[in-house]
Amino acid sequence: MKKIYINLTNHCNLSCWFCCMSSGPDKTRYIEIPKFLEILEKEKPDITQLEGGEPLCHPDFLLILGLASRYSKKEVVIDTNGILLEKFIDSIVKISEIYQRRITIKPSFNEILEGRLDDLKLLLSSLDFLEYVRYEVNVRGKNKEELEKYRKELGWLGEKANYHLFNSY
């Protein structure tokens, strides 16, 4: 199974101290559509993971998601900080249905998103009954105690999450 990872942009709507992608609000590089299409046509992936910065910040994100859904044989994965997810979720669902392709949304939860937990839980729980859209939550913490705190705060969502220490990258 061939999986490719494509960084769509180095732009991000957050400035996380732990970012390993050297992304931020002041960065402005975006992959161009012809280059993205060239990669898909050459690689013929089973799975395409869209990353960044924040991939949802790419001005042509929905076009990119449609192309990735068309060219990926099995799945498209969106690695996101989750902030813009509510804005895009209806279009993501529609694209998954049009191409009948699984789209897995991978929001990351950490101290930056603590205040948005209820919104994230509600949004993700609405996906549980869809045919093609899935989610995997990544939880990042500074130490085991913080990870355990998040596990409790996340409740049912925490049971489905993947936990990572910041220093384990």
Salt bridges, closest charged atoms under 4 A:
GLU38 OE2 - LYS35 NZ 3.68
GLU43 OE1 - LYS2 NZ 2.76
GLU75 OE1 - ARG102 NH2 3.57
GLU111 OE1 - LYS142 NZ 3.35
GLU114 OE1 - LYS149 NZ 3.56
ASP128 OD1 - LYS160 NZ 3.55
GLU148 OE1 - ARG151 NE 3.42
GLU153 OE2 - LYS149 NZ 3.97
